[in-house]
Amino acid sequence: MSVATAPQALVIEGGNPLSGRIRASGNKNGALPILAACLLADEPVASLDPETAVVVLDYLRDINRSDGITVLCAIHHLDLAKKYADRIVAMRQGRLVYDGLPGDLDDAAYRRIYGRLGYD
């Protein structure tokens, strides 16, 4: 997929970038225009197998690093969040319970997020 910047609207249809249909309005050459400082990814790997989830998150990380676009990703897999995120912000019952570095996410933080450890 080629990527270009252009003052056009970006429409992504479908559940995820691998199975959805991507249409760039007004774009005749098939390039994907991006006109954004932030990409919102709402549970982009929720229904994917582990291998495909890694492909999608690798792609989002590449967009962030190569194009300088901030990626805000809602994800429930803390192991993947720790692997890909520069910062993790977690909420529980509408309240902020963690805001910090992935490497600082310890058992106590996990308990604040989920109310228990996964093996409790």
MMTF fields as JSON, N, C-alpha, C and O atoms, coordinates in Angstrom:
{
  "mmtfVersion": "1.0.0",
  "mmtfProducer": "UNKNOWN",
  "numBonds": 479,
  "numAtoms": 480,
  "numGroups": 120,
  "numChains": 1,
  "numModels": 1,
  "chainsPerModel": [1],
  "groupsPerChain": [120],
  "chainIdList": ["A"],
  "bondAtomList": [4, 2, 8, 6, 12, 10, 16, 14, 20, 18, 24, 22, 28, 26, 32, 30, 36, 34, 40, 38, 44, 42, 48, 46, 52, 50, 56, 54, 60, 58, 64, 62, 68, 66, 72, 70, 76, 74, 80, 78, 84, 82, 88, 86, 92, 90, 96, 94, 100, 98, 104, 102, 108, 106, 112, 110, 116, 114, 120, 118, 124, 122, 128, 126, 132, 130, 136, 134, 140, 138, 144, 142, 148, 146, 152, 150, 156, 154, 160, 158, 164, 162, 168, 166, 172, 170, 176, 174, 180, 178, 184, 182, 188, 186, 192, 190, 196, 194, 200, 198, 204, 202, 208, 206, 212, 210, 216, 214, 220, 218, 224, 222, 228, 226, 232, 230, 236, 234, 240, 238, 244, 242, 248, 246, 252, 250, 256, 254, 260, 258, 264, 262, 268, 266, 272, 270, 276, 274, 280, 278, 284, 282, 288, 286, 292, 290, 296, 294, 300, 298, 304, 302, 308, 306, 312, 310, 316, 314, 320, 318, 324, 322, 328, 326, 332, 330, 336, 334, 340, 338, 344, 342, 348, 346, 352, 350, 356, 354, 360, 358, 364, 362, 368, 366, 372, 370, 376, 374, 380, 378, 384, 382, 388, 386, 392, 390, 396, 394, 400, 398, 404, 402, 408, 406, 412, 410, 416, 414, 420, 418, 424, 422, 428, 426, 432, 430, 436, 434, 440, 438, 444, 442, 448, 446, 452, 450, 456, 454, 460, 458, 464, 462, 468, 466, 472, 470, 476, 474],
  "bondOrderList": [1, 1, 1, 1, 1, 1, 1, 1, 1, 1, 1, 1, 1, 1, 1, 1, 1, 1, 1, 1, 1, 1, 1, 1, 1, 1, 1, 1, 1, 1, 1, 1, 1, 1, 1, 1, 1, 1, 1, 1, 1, 1, 1, 1, 1, 1, 1, 1, 1, 1, 1, 1, 1, 1, 1, 1, 1, 1, 1, 1, 1, 1, 1, 1, 1, 1, 1, 1, 1, 1, 1, 1, 1, 1, 1, 1, 1, 1, 1, 1, 1, 1, 1, 1, 1, 1, 1, 1, 1, 1, 1, 1, 1, 1, 1, 1, 1, 1, 1, 1, 1, 1, 1, 1, 1, 1, 1, 1, 1, 1, 1, 1, 1, 1, 1, 1, 1, 1, 1],
  "groupList": [{"groupName": "MET", "atomNameList": ["N", "CA", "C", "O"], "elementList": ["N", "C", "C", "O"], "formalChargeList": [0, 0, 0, 0], "bondAtomList": [1, 0, 2, 1, 3, 2], "bondOrderList": [1, 1, 2], "singleLetterCode": "M", "chemCompType": "L-PEPTIDE LINKING"}, {"groupName": "SER", "atomNameList": ["N", "CA", "C", "O"], "elementList": ["N", "C", "C", "O"], "formalChargeList": [0, 0, 0, 0], "bondAtomList": [1, 0, 2, 1, 3, 2], "bondOrderList": [1, 1, 2], "singleLetterCode": "S", "chemCompType": "L-PEPTIDE LINKING"}, {"groupName": "VAL", "atomNameList": ["N", "CA", "C", "O"], "elementList": ["N", "C", "C", "O"], "formalChargeList": [0, 0, 0, 0], "bondAtomList": [1, 0, 2, 1, 3, 2], "bondOrderList": [1, 1, 2], "singleLetterCode": "V", "chemCompType": "L-PEPTIDE LINKING"}, {"groupName": "ALA", "atomNameList": ["N", "CA", "C", "O"], "elementList": ["N", "C", "C", "O"], "formalChargeList": [0, 0, 0, 0], "bondAtomList": [1, 0, 2, 1, 3, 2], "bondOrderList": [1, 1, 2], "singleLetterCode": "A", "chemCompType": "L-PEPTIDE LINKING"}, {"groupName": "THR", "atomNameList": ["N", "CA", "C", "O"], "elementList": ["N", "C", "C", "O"], "formalChargeList": [0, 0, 0, 0], "bondAtomList": [1, 0, 2, 1, 3, 2], "bondOrderList": [1, 1, 2], "singleLetterCode": "T", "chemCompType": "L-PEPTIDE LINKING"}, {"groupName": "PRO", "atomNameList": ["N", "CA", "C", "O"], "elementList": ["N", "C", "C", "O"], "formalChargeList": [0, 0, 0, 0], "bondAtomList": [1, 0, 2, 1, 3, 2], "bondOrderList": [1, 1, 2], "singleLetterCode": "P", "chemCompType": "L-PEPTIDE LINKING"}, {"groupName": "GLN", "atomNameList": ["N", "CA", "C", "O"], "elementList": ["N", "C", "C", "O"], "formalChargeList": [0, 0, 0, 0], "bondAtomList": [1, 0, 2, 1, 3, 2], "bondOrderList": [1, 1, 2], "singleLetterCode": "Q", "chemCompType": "L-PEPTIDE LINKING"}, {"groupName": "LEU", "atomNameList": ["N", "CA", "C", "O"], "elementList": ["N", "C", "C", "O"], "formalChargeList": [0, 0, 0, 0], "bondAtomList": [1, 0, 2, 1, 3, 2], "bondOrderList": [1, 1, 2], "singleLetterCode": "L", "chemCompType": "L-PEPTIDE LINKING"}, {"groupName": "ILE", "atomNameList": ["N", "CA", "C", "O"], "elementList": ["N", "C", "C", "O"], "formalChargeList": [0, 0, 0, 0], "bondAtomList": [1, 0, 2, 1, 3, 2], "bondOrderList": [1, 1, 2], "singleLetterCode": "I", "chemCompType": "L-PEPTIDE LINKING"}, {"groupName": "GLU", "atomNameList": ["N", "CA", "C", "O"], "elementList": ["N", "C", "C", "O"], "formalChargeList": [0, 0, 0, 0], "bondAtomList": [1, 0, 2, 1, 3, 2], "bondOrderList": [1, 1, 2], "singleLetterCode": "E", "chemCompType": "L-PEPTIDE LINKING"}, {"groupName": "GLY", "atomNameList": ["N", "CA", "C", "O"], "elementList": ["N", "C", "C", "O"], "formalChargeList": [0, 0, 0, 0], "bondAtomList": [1, 0, 2, 1, 3, 2], "bondOrderList": [1, 1, 2], "singleLetterCode": "G", "chemCompType": "PEPTIDE LINKING"}, {"groupName": "ASN", "atomNameList": ["N", "CA", "C", "O"], "elementList": ["N", "C", "C", "O"], "formalChargeList": [0, 0, 0, 0], "bondAtomList": [1, 0, 2, 1, 3, 2], "bondOrderList": [1, 1, 2], "singleLetterCode": "N", "chemCompType": "L-PEPTIDE LINKING"}, {"groupName": "ARG", "atomNameList": ["N", "CA", "C", "O"], "elementList": ["N", "C", "C", "O"], "formalChargeList": [0, 0, 0, 0], "bondAtomList": [1, 0, 2, 1, 3, 2], "bondOrderList": [1, 1, 2], "singleLetterCode": "R", "chemCompType": "L-PEPTIDE LINKING"}, {"groupName": "LYS", "atomNameList": ["N", "CA", "C", "O"], "elementList": ["N", "C", "C", "O"], "formalChargeList": [0, 0, 0, 0], "bondAtomList": [1, 0, 2, 1, 3, 2], "bondOrderList": [1, 1, 2], "singleLetterCode": "K", "chemCompType": "L-PEPTIDE LINKING"}, {"groupName": "CYS", "atomNameList": ["N", "CA", "C", "O"], "elementList": ["N", "C", "C", "O"], "formalChargeList": [0, 0, 0, 0], "bondAtomList": [1, 0, 2, 1, 3, 2], "bondOrderList": [1, 1, 2], "singleLetterCode": "C", "chemCompType": "L-PEPTIDE LINKING"}, {"groupName": "ASP", "atomNameList": ["N", "CA", "C", "O"], "elementList": ["N", "C", "C", "O"], "formalChargeList": [0, 0, 0, 0], "bondAtomList": [1, 0, 2, 1, 3, 2], "bondOrderList": [1, 1, 2], "singleLetterCode": "D", "chemCompType": "L-PEPTIDE LINKING"}, {"groupName": "TYR", "atomNameList": ["N", "CA", "C", "O"], "elementList": ["N", "C", "C", "O"], "formalChargeList": [0, 0, 0, 0], "bondAtomList": [1, 0, 2, 1, 3, 2], "bondOrderList": [1, 1, 2], "singleLetterCode": "Y", "chemCompType": "L-PEPTIDE LINKING"}, {"groupName": "HIS", "atomNameList": ["N", "CA", "C", "O"], "elementList": ["N", "C", "C", "O"], "formalChargeList": [0, 0, 0, 0], "bondAtomList": [1, 0, 2, 1, 3, 2], "bondOrderList": [1, 1, 2], "singleLetterCode": "H", "chemCompType": "L-PEPTIDE LINKING"}],
  "groupTypeList": [0, 1, 2, 3, 4, 3, 5, 6, 3, 7, 2, 8, 9, 10, 10, 11, 5, 7, 1, 10, 12, 8, 12, 3, 1, 10, 11, 13, 11, 10, 3, 7, 5, 8, 7, 3, 3, 14, 7, 7, 3, 15, 9, 5, 2, 3, 1, 7, 15, 5, 9, 4, 3, 2, 2, 2, 7, 15, 16, 7, 12, 15, 8, 11, 12, 1, 15, 10, 8, 4, 2, 7, 14, 3, 8, 17, 17, 7, 15, 7, 3, 13, 13, 16, 3, 15, 12, 8, 2, 3, 0, 12, 6, 10, 12, 7, 2, 16, 15, 10, 7, 5, 10, 15, 7, 15, 15, 3, 3, 16, 12, 12, 8, 16, 10, 12, 7, 10, 16, 15],
  "groupIdList": [1, 2, 3, 4, 5, 6, 7, 8, 9, 10, 11, 12, 13, 14, 15, 16, 17, 18, 19, 20, 21, 22, 23, 24, 25, 26, 27, 28, 29, 30, 31, 32, 33, 34, 35, 36, 37, 38, 39, 40, 41, 42, 43, 44, 45, 46, 47, 48, 49, 50, 51, 52, 53, 54, 55, 56, 57, 58, 59, 60, 61, 62, 63, 64, 65, 66, 67, 68, 69, 70, 71, 72, 73, 74, 75, 76, 77, 78, 79, 80, 81, 82, 83, 84, 85, 86, 87, 88, 89, 90, 91, 92, 93, 94, 95, 96, 97, 98, 99, 100, 101, 102, 103, 104, 105, 106, 107, 108, 109, 110, 111, 112, 113, 114, 115, 116, 117, 118, 119, 120],
  "secStructList": [7, 7, 3, 3, 7, 7, 1, 1, 7, 3, 3, 3, 3, 1, 1, 1, 6, 6, 6, 1, 3, 3, 3, 3, 6, 6, 7, 1, 1, 7, 7, 3, 3, 7, 7, 7, 1, 3, 3, 3, 3, 3, 1, 6, 6, 6, 6, 1, 7, 2, 2, 2, 2, 2, 2, 2, 2, 2, 2, 2, 2, 2, 2, 2, 2, 2, 2, 7, 7, 3, 3, 3, 3, 3, 7, 1, 7, 2, 2, 2, 2, 2, 2, 2, 7, 1, 1, 3, 3, 3, 3, 3, 6, 6, 3, 3, 3, 3, 3, 3, 7, 4, 4, 4, 7, 7, 2, 2, 2, 2, 2, 2, 2, 2, 1, 1, 7, 6, 6, 7],
  "xCoordList": [0.838, 0.0, 0.885, 1.821, 0.588, 1.338, 0.632, -0.588, 1.402, 0.854, 1.256, 2.417, 0.311, 0.593, -0.17, -1.171, 0.307, -0.441, -1.207, -0.684, -2.438, -3.291, -4.429, -4.8, -4.983, -6.092, -7.414, -8.319, -7.54, -8.744, -9.205, -8.423, -10.45, -10.995, -10.576, -10.485, -10.327, -9.986, -11.169, -11.644, -11.636, -12.736, -12.257, -11.823, -12.333, -11.987, -13.276, -13.908, -13.666, -14.888, -14.524, -13.647, -15.174, -14.926, -14.336, -14.025, -14.187, -13.767, -12.302, -11.941, -11.448, -10.016, -9.366, -9.971, -8.124, -7.504, -7.233, -7.037, -7.215, -6.939, -8.197, -8.129, -9.344, -10.557, -11.469, -12.41, -11.215, -12.082, -11.746, -10.73, -12.625, -12.377, -11.965, -12.663, -10.832, -10.312, -10.593, -10.275, -11.191, -11.506, -11.004, -11.329, -10.233, -9.778, -10.606, -10.47, -11.451, -12.361, -11.591, -10.712, -11.925, -11.302, -9.927, -9.272, -9.472, -8.123, -8.194, -8.767, -7.617, -7.7, -6.534, -6.642, -5.416, -4.235, -4.103, -3.125, -5.049, -5.01, -4.173, -4.128, -3.512, -2.727, -3.666, -4.783, -3.231, -4.025, -3.626, -2.544, -4.47, -4.098, -4.262, -5.217, -3.351, -3.442, -3.311, -2.314, -4.304, -4.298, -4.696, -5.817, -3.769, -4.085, -2.821, -1.739, -2.982, -1.877, -2.036, -1.098, -3.233, -3.509, -4.399, -5.384, -4.048, -4.844, -5.488, -4.792, -6.81, -7.536, -7.82, -8.465, -7.346, -7.553, -8.339, -7.777, -9.635, -10.512, -10.543, -11.226, -9.807, -9.694, -9.387, -10.148, -8.277, -7.971, -7.628, -7.625, -7.34, -6.961, -7.912, -7.598, -9.067, -9.988, -10.447, -10.596, -10.671, -11.206, -10.189, -10.561, -8.924, -7.896, -7.13, -7.007, -6.616, -5.728, -4.413, -4.119, -3.618, -2.397, -1.426, -0.837, -1.247, -0.3, -0.771, 0.021, -2.041, -2.573, -2.588, -2.373, -2.841, -2.805, -1.441, -1.35, -0.391, 0.97, 1.209, 1.851, 0.704, 0.849, 0.187, 0.774, -1.025, -1.751, -1.021, -0.87, -0.567, 0.129, 1.487, 1.919, 2.162, 3.408, 3.131, 3.896, 2.027, 1.648, 1.352, 1.795, 0.615, 0.318, 1.6, 1.745, 2.519, 3.79, 4.596, 5.226, 4.573, 5.277, 4.705, 5.453, 3.388, 2.748, 3.238, 3.562, 3.291, 3.739, 5.177, 5.489, 6.04, 7.472, 7.864, 8.67, 7.31, 7.742, 7.028, 7.617, 5.768, 5.002, 4.828, 4.303, 5.268, 5.158, 3.735, 3.435, 2.857, 1.461, 1.265, 1.637, 0.689, 0.378, -0.702, -1.68, -0.533, -1.534, -2.102, -1.375, -3.403, -4.107, -4.897, -5.839, -4.512, -5.037, -5.71, -5.076, -6.994, -7.703, -7.486, -7.853, -6.893, -6.553, -6.678, -6.325, -7.177, -7.386, -6.312, -6.355, -5.371, -4.292, -3.067, -2.321, -2.867, -1.772, -0.41, 0.509, -0.26, 1.024, 1.353, 2.504, 0.362, 0.594, 0.788, 1.625, 0.023, 0.194, 1.606, 2.237, 2.106, 3.461, 4.513, 5.545, 4.249, 5.208, 5.242, 6.308, 4.078, 3.995, 3.893, 4.279, 3.389, 3.099, 4.325, 5.216, 4.346, 5.325, 4.779, 5.536, 3.457, 2.77, 1.473, 0.813, 1.111, -0.147, -1.009, -0.557, -2.248, -3.241, -4.371, -4.944, -4.691, -5.711, -6.802, -6.549, -8.021, -9.171, -9.911, -9.898, -10.551, -11.405, -12.643, -12.545, -13.792, -15.076, -15.091, -15.58, -14.547, -14.575, -13.534, -13.548, -12.633, -11.603, -10.211, -9.928, -9.36, -7.967, -7.272, -7.256, -6.7, -6.015, -4.537, -3.778, -4.123, -2.706, -2.396, -3.153, -1.292, -0.793, 0.721, 1.286, 1.371, 2.812, 3.461, 2.854, 4.695, 5.489, 5.12, 4.757, 5.211, 4.906, 5.768, 5.276, 7.031, 7.924, 7.6, 8.038, 6.831, 6.444, 5.123, 4.669, 4.511, 3.233, 3.493, 3.825, 3.343, 3.644, 2.352, 1.259, 2.485, 1.323, 0.338, -0.874, 0.841, -0.047, -0.861, -2.055, -0.231, -0.947, -1.965, -3.081, -1.58, -2.494, -3.735, -4.853, -3.538, -4.675, -5.573, -6.797, -4.976, -5.787, -6.619, -7.748, -6.063, -6.768, -7.867, -9.002, -7.55, -8.486, -9.127, -10.02, -8.696, -9.274, -8.653, -8.928, -7.823, -7.124, -6.041, -6.007, -5.163, -4.195, -4.866, -5.811, -4.393, -5.005, -5.031, -5.897, -4.101, -4.043, -4.603, -4.529, -5.167, -5.791, -7.037, -7.698],
  "yCoordList": [-1.162, 0.0, 1.226, 1.331, 2.149, 3.395, 4.395, 4.352, 5.283, 6.275, 7.649, 7.879, 8.553, 9.914, 10.882, 10.522, 12.102, 13.116, 13.951, 14.301, 14.265, 15.062, 15.629, 15.036, 16.752, 17.344, 16.689, 17.357, 15.401, 14.661, 13.887, 13.656, 13.49, 12.735, 11.277, 10.72, 10.677, 9.261, 8.526, 8.886, 7.507, 6.704, 5.265, 4.706, 4.662, 3.247, 2.531, 2.837, 1.583, 0.828, -0.6, -1.187, -1.163, -2.53, -2.572, -1.537, -3.779, -3.958, -3.703, -3.253, -3.974, -3.759, -3.518, -3.781, -3.013, -2.649, -3.821, -3.611, -5.047, -6.171, -6.672, -7.135, -6.584, -7.108, -6.013, -6.306, -4.768, -3.677, -3.183, -3.559, -2.321, -1.703, -0.267, 0.473, 0.12, 1.462, 2.294, 1.894, 3.453, 4.328, 5.736, 6.302, 6.277, 7.664, 8.494, 8.365, 9.331, 10.077, 11.038, 11.766, 11.032, 11.929, 11.488, 12.225, 10.339, 9.896, 8.857, 7.782, 9.179, 8.294, 7.309, 6.318, 7.56, 6.72, 5.584, 4.838, 5.423, 4.309, 4.561, 3.712, 5.7, 6.013, 6.343, 6.808, 6.111, 6.374, 7.724, 7.848, 8.727, 10.035, 10.048, 9.483, 10.678, 10.805, 12.278, 12.917, 12.799, 14.191, 14.19, 14.557, 13.774, 13.651, 13.729, 13.34, 14.237, 14.24, 13.091, 12.748, 12.482, 11.4, 10.367, 10.712, 9.106, 7.998, 7.307, 6.854, 7.221, 6.551, 5.117, 4.884, 4.164, 2.751, 2.136, 1.853, 1.93, 1.418, -0.102, -0.692, -0.724, -2.185, -2.829, -3.675, -2.436, -2.924, -4.407, -4.978, -5.046, -6.459, -7.341, -8.501, -6.809, -7.527, -8.871, -9.831, -8.959, -10.188, -10.922, -11.759, -10.614, -11.192, -12.298, -12.313, -13.22, -14.244, -13.56, -12.471, -14.192, -13.541, -13.095, -12.02, -13.879, -13.517, -12.278, -11.377, -12.24, -11.095, -9.855, -8.745, -10.037, -8.905, -8.241, -7.014, -9.026, -8.487, -7.74, -6.689, -8.263, -7.592, -6.215, -5.225, -6.151, -4.878, -3.899, -2.729, -4.356, -3.464, -3.036, -1.907, -3.92, -3.524, -2.407, -1.447, -2.546, -1.538, -0.199, 0.846, -0.224, 1.012, 1.651, 2.873, 0.83, 1.362, 1.983, 3.026, 1.339, 1.893, 3.247, 4.162, 3.371, 4.657, 5.71, 6.829, 5.357, 6.288, 6.711, 7.901, 5.762, 6.066, 6.692, 7.622, 6.198, 6.709, 7.996, 8.848, 8.142, 9.309, 10.34, 11.428, 10.0, 10.937, 11.171, 12.208, 10.214, 10.337, 9.65, 8.489, 10.365, 9.779, 8.732, 8.963, 7.573, 6.513, 6.356, 6.059, 6.559, 6.349, 5.067, 5.013, 4.033, 2.688, 2.171, 2.058, 1.858, 1.21, -0.287, -0.881, -0.888, -2.308, -2.919, -2.285, -4.144, -4.813, -5.853, -6.491, -6.031, -6.999, -6.26, -5.641, -6.332, -5.576, -6.028, -5.214, -7.321, -7.785, -7.109, -6.746, -6.938, -6.242, -4.752, -4.127, -4.181, -2.758, -2.498, -1.516, -3.375, -3.206, -3.323, -2.653, -4.17, -4.375, -3.196, -2.841, -2.584, -1.587, -0.141, 0.771, 0.084, 1.459, 2.167, 1.551, 3.476, 4.339, 4.81, 5.135, 4.839, 5.276, 4.495, 4.245, 4.111, 3.401, 4.233, 4.667, 4.445, 5.113, 4.104, 3.638, 3.766, 2.745, 3.304, 4.086, 2.87, 3.288, 2.071, 1.006, 2.248, 1.208, 1.898, 2.803, 1.474, 2.03, 3.562, 4.278, 4.042, 5.463, 6.305, 7.529, 5.681, 6.433, 6.047, 4.886, 7.052, 6.83, 6.052, 6.49, 4.899, 4.09, 3.884, 3.428, 4.217, 4.093, 5.05, 5.15, 5.738, 6.6, 6.581, 7.25, 5.815, 5.71, 4.908, 4.609, 4.572, 3.821, 2.34, 1.81, 1.678, 0.247, -0.57, -1.511, -0.223, -0.969, -0.829, -1.64, 0.203, 0.42, -0.258, -0.174, -0.921, -1.589, -2.902, -3.914, -2.877, -4.039, -4.696, -4.327, -5.675, -6.393, -5.458, -5.627, -4.486, -3.552, -2.731, -2.512, -2.282, -1.531, -2.429, -1.999, -3.676, -4.631, -4.823, -4.875, -4.928, -5.076, -3.842, -3.967, -2.646, -1.43, -1.41, -0.92, -1.937, -1.938, -2.981, -2.672, -4.218, -5.329, -5.78, -6.627, -5.241, -5.635, -6.881, -7.227, -7.554, -8.761, -9.092, -8.531, -10.0, -10.524, -11.608, -12.247, -11.813, -12.805, -14.212, -15.009, -14.524, -15.878, -15.971, -17.029, -14.865, -14.904, -15.75, -15.903],
  "zCoordList": [0.0, 0.0, 0.0, 0.793, -0.889, -0.886, 0.015, 0.176, 0.59, 1.504, 1.012, 0.675, 0.97, 0.534, 1.416, 2.035, 1.467, 2.198, 1.192, 0.134, 1.522, 0.648, 1.483, 2.496, 1.084, 1.833, 1.475, 0.973, 1.723, 1.391, 2.614, 3.537, 2.626, 3.746, 3.643, 2.55, 4.78, 4.845, 5.456, 6.533, 4.773, 5.273, 5.342, 4.335, 6.518, 6.665, 7.014, 8.025, 6.185, 6.416, 6.766, 6.132, 7.756, 8.167, 9.56, 10.149, 10.08, 11.456, 11.712, 12.8, 10.749, 10.95, 9.599, 8.56, 9.609, 8.341, 7.412, 6.215, 7.922, 7.036, 6.34, 5.201, 7.008, 6.393, 5.863, 5.125, 6.218, 5.789, 4.403, 3.819, 3.877, 2.585, 2.849, 3.543, 2.293, 2.514, 1.272, 0.152, 1.491, 0.375, 0.69, 1.734, -0.197, -0.055, -1.022, -2.239, -0.483, -1.347, -2.248, -1.787, -3.515, -4.475, -4.933, -5.67, -4.535, -4.867, -5.989, -5.81, -7.131, -8.291, -8.4, -9.122, -7.697, -7.903, -6.898, -6.958, -5.979, -5.045, -3.808, -2.918, -3.727, -2.54, -1.392, -1.618, -0.186, 1.001, 1.582, 2.155, 1.447, 2.0, 3.513, 4.046, 4.185, 5.63, 5.965, 5.629, 6.615, 7.027, 8.496, 8.848, 9.344, 10.757, 11.585, 11.146, 12.782, 13.742, 14.708, 15.426, 14.735, 15.666, 14.992, 14.338, 15.155, 14.643, 15.831, 16.74, 15.832, 16.904, 16.485, 15.463, 17.261, 16.964, 18.119, 19.178, 17.912, 18.95, 18.902, 18.065, 19.796, 19.892, 18.541, 18.071, 17.916, 16.571, 16.498, 15.407, 17.63, 17.592, 18.4, 18.665, 18.792, 19.679, 19.111, 19.867, 17.823, 17.227, 16.358, 15.537, 16.533, 15.668, 16.365, 17.59, 15.571, 16.117, 16.5, 16.009, 17.376, 17.875, 16.787, 16.901, 15.752, 14.695, 13.924, 13.644, 13.588, 12.868, 13.749, 13.263, 15.05, 15.985, 15.976, 15.982, 15.961, 15.921, 14.614, 14.615, 13.501, 12.209, 12.265, 11.826, 12.801, 12.882, 13.792, 13.439, 14.958, 15.884, 15.336, 15.57, 14.612, 13.937, 12.936, 12.831, 12.203, 11.209, 11.885, 11.408, 12.981, 13.712, 14.259, 14.235, 14.746, 15.249, 14.107, 14.281, 12.946, 11.782, 11.368, 11.024, 11.404, 11.089, 12.071, 11.675, 13.34, 14.361, 14.128, 14.159, 13.9, 13.796, 12.468, 12.435, 11.388, 10.087, 9.682, 9.017, 10.077, 9.664, 10.772, 10.536, 11.977, 13.093, 13.559, 14.15, 13.296, 13.69, 15.045, 15.22, 15.983, 17.284, 17.103, 16.393, 17.744, 17.694, 19.101, 20.049, 19.22, 20.474, 20.299, 19.509, 21.039, 20.813, 22.078, 23.127, 21.971, 23.077, 22.931, 21.917, 23.941, 23.867, 25.259, 26.254, 25.326, 26.615, 26.919, 27.971, 26.035, 26.221, 26.761, 26.002, 28.077, 28.673, 28.174, 28.075, 27.856, 27.346, 26.014, 25.775, 25.155, 23.882, 24.111, 23.461, 25.029, 25.345, 25.851, 25.459, 26.72, 27.259, 26.153, 26.2, 25.167, 24.08, 23.107, 22.603, 22.838, 21.772, 22.25, 21.519, 23.44, 23.861, 24.411, 24.997, 24.206, 24.864, 26.211, 27.125, 26.312, 27.53, 27.627, 26.619, 28.843, 29.065, 30.008, 31.067, 29.604, 30.436, 30.604, 29.62, 31.855, 32.11, 33.017, 33.935, 32.721, 33.507, 34.022, 33.405, 35.156, 35.728, 36.272, 37.1, 35.81, 36.236, 36.09, 36.965, 34.972, 34.662, 35.365, 35.24, 36.102, 36.829, 36.348, 36.049, 36.285, 35.917, 37.036, 38.186, 36.694, 37.708, 37.391, 38.246, 36.162, 35.805, 34.662, 33.697, 34.783, 33.72, 33.854, 34.719, 32.996, 33.122, 32.024, 30.995, 32.264, 31.301, 31.328, 32.378, 30.192, 30.148, 31.116, 31.738, 31.243, 32.128, 33.601, 34.417, 33.949, 35.339, 35.693, 36.834, 34.735, 34.966, 35.705, 35.088, 37.009, 37.854, 38.341, 37.909, 39.246, 39.759, 40.463, 40.331, 41.198, 41.901, 40.897, 41.102, 39.829, 38.797, 38.105, 37.811, 37.845, 37.214, 38.083, 37.57, 39.394, 40.312, 40.279, 40.333, 40.192, 40.115, 38.836, 38.832, 37.76, 36.473, 36.449, 36.087, 36.831, 36.695, 37.995, 37.972, 39.127, 40.4, 40.991, 42.14, 40.229, 40.694, 39.683, 38.587, 40.056, 39.098, 38.274, 38.736, 37.08, 36.202, 36.775, 36.415, 37.655, 38.203, 39.615, 40.24, 40.133, 41.477, 41.455, 42.482]
}
